[in-house]
Amino acid sequence: MCKTGVAMLFSVAMLAGACGGQSAEPQSTTPATAPPVVEPTATPPPAPPTVEAAEPATFTSDQRIDAAVDNLATNEIPVDLIAYDIIDTSTSSGLVNIEVCGWTGETVFDDV
């Protein structure tokens, strides 16, 4: 009976070892080494975009006169004109000159 008990105990131990999830492969006897530590490298900030200086806009005399006439037509005229006609336009020393003939509603016959 003693031999049967030992045999039974041995078979239970073998069964427990097989069910315990242990593999039949031999374990490595070399100690595990940690992976090498990689230091993060600082990346420099991106360079700001380069902006080329824009050349100053150059306009012809006709373009400047057209812009001044458009400005005159869209803005309020400082005097009380009912109607006006542009007689002449010119440019001189960076300025636009507009000669205007205007009518305020009065005539030379108002006194008669």
C-alpha positions in Angstrom: 0.0 0.0 0.0 2.9 2.3 0.6 4.1 1.8 -3.0 0.7 2.5 -4.3 0.4 5.7 -2.3 3.8 6.9 -3.5 2.9 6.1 -7.1 -0.4 8.0 -6.7 1.3 10.9 -5.1 3.9 11.0 -7.9 1.2 10.9 -10.6 -0.8 13.7 -8.9 2.4 15.8 -8.7 3.1 15.2 -12.4 -0.5 16.1 -13.3 -0.4 19.3 -11.2 2.9 20.3 -12.9 1.4 19.7 -16.4 -1.7 21.8 -15.6 0.3 24.5 -13.9 1.3 26.1 -17.2 5.0 25.4 -16.9 6.7 24.8 -20.2 8.9 21.9 -20.9 11.5 24.3 -22.3 14.4 24.9 -20.0 14.6 28.3 -18.4 17.5 30.5 -19.3 20.1 30.8 -16.6 21.4 34.2 -17.8 20.1 37.1 -16.0 17.7 39.4 -17.9 19.4 42.7 -19.1 17.5 45.9 -19.2 17.1 47.6 -22.6 19.5 50.4 -23.2 18.3 53.8 -22.0 17.8 56.2 -24.9 18.0 59.8 -23.9 15.5 62.0 -25.8 17.3 64.6 -27.9 16.0 68.1 -27.8 14.9 69.3 -31.2 15.4 73.0 -32.0 12.2 75.0 -32.6 11.4 75.5 -36.3 12.8 78.6 -37.9 10.3 81.4 -38.4 9.2 81.7 -42.0 11.2 84.3 -44.0 9.1 87.0 -45.5 10.5 89.0 -48.3 9.9 92.7 -48.1 7.3 93.8 -50.6 8.3 96.4 -53.0 6.2 99.6 -52.6 3.4 99.7 -55.1 3.9 102.1 -57.9 0.9 103.5 -59.7 0.8 105.4 -63.0 -0.6 108.9 -63.1 -3.8 107.6 -64.8 -4.3 105.0 -62.0 -3.9 107.7 -59.3 -6.3 110.1 -61.1 -8.9 107.3 -61.5 -8.7 106.5 -57.8 -9.1 110.1 -56.8 -12.1 110.6 -59.1 -13.7 107.4 -57.6 -13.0 108.7 -54.1 -14.6 112.0 -55.0 -17.7 110.2 -56.4 -18.2 107.9 -53.4 -17.5 110.4 -50.5 -19.5 113.4 -49.4 -18.4 116.6 -51.0 -17.6 119.2 -48.3 -19.7 122.0 -49.9 -23.4 121.9 -50.7 -23.2 121.0 -54.4 -26.2 119.8 -56.3 -24.1 118.8 -59.3 -20.5 119.0 -60.5 -18.4 118.4 -63.6 -14.8 117.5 -63.7 -13.0 120.0 -65.9 -9.4 118.8 -65.7 -7.2 116.4 -63.8 -3.4 116.3 -63.3 -0.7 115.0 -61.0 2.1 117.0 -59.5 4.6 116.2 -56.7 2.7 113.1 -55.7 -0.6 114.9 -55.5 -3.7 114.5 -57.7 -5.3 117.8 -58.8 -9.0 117.7 -59.8 -10.5 120.9 -61.3 -14.2 120.8 -60.6 -17.1 123.1 -61.8 -19.9 122.8 -59.3 -23.5 124.0 -59.0 -25.0 124.9 -55.6 -28.5 125.6 -57.0 -28.1 129.4 -57.1 -28.1 131.3 -60.4 -27.3 134.8 -61.4 -31.0 135.2 -62.0 -32.0 134.5 -58.4 -31.9 138.3 -57.6 -34.1 139.3 -60.6 
